[in-house]
Amino acid sequence: MNAPAASLQVAVAEKVVCVKVNGPANFSASPGFKTIANKLCAEADHAMLLDLTDCVTMDSTFLGVLASLSQRLDQPIELLNPGERISDLLDNLGVLEFFKTGDGENPLVTRLRDADAEPADKREQTETSLDAHRTLMALNPENVPRFKDVAKFLEEDLARQSGQEE
């Protein structure tokens, strides 16, 4: 079940953090993205630019992490060059209003460096996915029927993982 994770690149400029997602923005990439974003944006009070030029798909876990972050920042996250599939996902899950979207060149492209995100263990991936889906359900009640079974499964999976650790 380990899908390939996107590689992440980061650039930090005055008051702006740019994260470029190369590949699928999915549950495998979510914990690393969450760590980077929390450290660079939420804690340092930077705005976020998310470059999606080379990202063709985004799953609900990654979107939930992104939506959760958007709720904690003082200004909307700007999504640069989101493809049609990603724009449709944002619209269909009712969270488009929490983001700014734009098209064009990334002003920080020359500063991008590979992000050093540690691979997440199964528990961290499960916790991240559960939090993400809870966020999507909280932000849009229409998402509850879509994700309540996913959240229930993830809660049960966490309980099983806890039982195995004892």
Salt bridges, closest charged atoms under 4 A:
ASP45 OD2 - LYS15 NZ 3.99
ASP54 OD2 - LYS20 NZ 2.46
GLU127 OE2 - ARG123 NE 3.18
ASP131 OD2 - LYS34 NZ 3.77
GLU155 OE2 - ARG134 NH2 2.92
GLU156 OE2 - LYS152 NZ 2.70
ASP157 OD2 - LYS122 NZ 3.02
ASP157 OD1 - ARG160 NH2 3.63
